[in-house]
């Protein structure tokens, strides 16, 4: 008999297209607020970011990792351990 696929723990960004960008922005905004940001500051940052030249994905990912590491360090968190903890506690079905 055929059974449902097992539930596995995956990164939430394992999707394609606009959904990937939305999940990335939702997580980034959540981190921004958790680090003490507010809506007015976020609005200014978004408008300013639109004026910057577009970088390729590899450069943008590197910039995001460095910025996330800086927030992690400032908050006295182990970035890698925090990511593993999140993955371990967030079930995602392969059929999603």
C-alpha positions as CSV (number, residue, x, y, z in Angstrom):
1,X,0.0,0.0,0.0
2,X,1.1,3.5,-0.7
3,X,1.6,5.9,2.2
4,X,1.9,9.7,2.5
5,X,5.4,11.1,2.1
6,X,7.2,11.4,5.4
7,X,7.4,14.8,7.1
8,X,11.0,16.1,6.9
9,X,12.6,19.3,8.1
10,X,13.5,21.6,5.3
11,X,14.5,25.2,4.8
12,X,11.4,27.4,4.3
13,X,13.0,28.9,1.2
14,X,12.8,25.6,-0.7
15,X,10.2,27.0,-3.1
16,X,10.3,28.6,-6.6
17,X,9.6,32.1,-7.9
18,X,7.8,34.9,-6.1
19,X,7.0,32.7,-3.1
20,X,10.8,32.4,-2.5
21,X,11.2,36.1,-2.5
22,X,8.2,36.7,-0.3
23,X,9.4,34.1,2.3
24,X,12.8,35.7,2.3
25,X,11.4,39.2,2.8
26,X,9.0,38.0,5.5
27,X,11.9,36.4,7.4
28,X,14.2,39.5,6.9
29,X,11.5,41.9,8.1
30,X,10.8,39.7,11.1
31,X,14.5,39.9,12.0
32,X,14.5,43.6,11.4
33,X,11.7,44.1,13.9
34,X,13.2,41.6,16.4
35,X,16.4,43.7,16.3
36,X,14.5,46.8,17.3
37,X,13.5,48.3,13.9
38,X,10.2,50.1,13.3
39,X,7.9,50.7,10.4
40,X,9.1,54.2,9.6
41,X,12.7,53.1,9.5
42,X,11.8,50.1,7.4
43,X,10.0,52.4,4.9
44,X,13.1,54.6,4.6
45,X,15.4,51.6,4.1
46,X,13.2,50.2,1.3
47,X,13.1,53.5,-0.5
48,X,16.8,53.9,-0.2
49,X,17.5,50.3,-1.3
50,X,15.6,50.9,-4.5
51,X,18.1,53.5,-5.5
52,X,21.1,51.1,-5.2
53,X,22.4,49.2,-8.2
54,X,21.1,45.7,-8.5
55,X,23.7,43.0,-7.5
56,X,23.7,39.4,-8.6
57,X,22.2,36.8,-6.3
58,X,25.6,35.5,-5.0
59,X,26.6,39.0,-3.9
60,X,23.2,39.7,-2.4
61,X,23.3,36.5,-0.4
62,X,26.8,37.2,0.9
63,X,25.6,40.7,2.0
64,X,22.6,39.2,3.8
65,X,24.7,36.5,5.5
66,X,27.1,39.2,6.8
67,X,24.3,41.4,8.0
68,X,22.6,38.5,9.7
69,X,25.8,37.5,11.3
70,X,26.2,41.0,12.6
71,X,22.8,41.0,14.2
72,X,23.5,37.5,15.6
73,X,26.8,38.7,17.2
74,X,25.2,41.9,18.5
75,X,22.4,39.8,20.1
76,X,25.0,37.3,21.5
77,X,23.5,34.4,19.4
78,X,25.1,31.5,17.7
79,X,23.8,32.0,14.1
80,X,24.3,28.5,13.0
81,X,22.8,27.0,16.1
82,X,19.8,29.2,15.9
83,X,19.3,28.1,12.3
84,X,19.6,24.4,13.2
85,X,17.2,24.9,16.1
86,X,14.6,26.5,13.8
87,X,15.0,23.7,11.2
88,X,14.7,21.0,13.9
89,X,11.4,22.6,15.2
90,X,9.7,23.3,11.9
91,X,8.2,20.3,10.1
92,X,7.7,20.7,6.4
93,X,6.1,18.0,4.3
94,X,7.7,17.0,1.0
95,X,4.2,17.1,-0.5
96,X,3.8,20.9,0.4
